[in-house]
Amino acid sequence: MPAPDFSLIGKVARQLTQTPAYAAATGARASLLSVAASSYGWKSDDDDLTQPTGFDPEAARLFEAVVEGAFLVANADGEFDDTEQAAFKHVVVTACGGAVAERQVSALLADLHDQLGEDGMGKRIQMVARTITREDHAREVLRISSLLAHVSGGVSPVEREVLDKLAAEFKLAGAAVEQAIEEAAHALDE
């Protein structure tokens, strides 16, 4: 992979905080990633501690599923090297606006790597689809995954295949993937 373009990484991170174009009519004010991150960020590293008021386990699971969807796309070619991981982590942490610590994203990526190794791509796609049950959330996973794919040079054919498989599991029309890729490309061209 070529060295990441840090101006592009900044653009991707900013776009991940924005409301997707298709959601403007719903009154959404932020991206699913940043909204779910606020709850995930409350998650303690010490499971013995009582979670603070405001912790929403469903939102935390949603955050993990959104990140996993993008992680699966990033791993489509079977390679997710240190440079890609660092860029991915930086973009997610930045997009979350401090709600999620870098150590939390690092731990989540390590868990996702282990799960992908144990279960394989097909099963992990199914697991993401079990958590992402709303159409707007499914579209947001595709958008976020497409934006993060641009960090490593755009959506490659194998990444597109994973996006198509996610869309199929979400029971979205094939146009949803094209729309997500086009929205990501358009947003980054601005």
Buried (B, 14 or more C-beta within 10 A) or exposed (E): BEEBBEEBBEBBBBBBBBBBEBBEEEEBEBBBBBBBBBBBBBBEEEEEEEBEEEBBEEBBBBBBBBBBBBBBBBBBBEEBEEBBBEBBBBBBBBBBBEBBBEEBBEEBBEEBBEBBEEEEBEEBBEBBBEBBEEEEBBBBBBBBBBBBBBBBEBBBEEBBBBBBBBBBBBEBEEEBBBBBBEBBBEBBEE
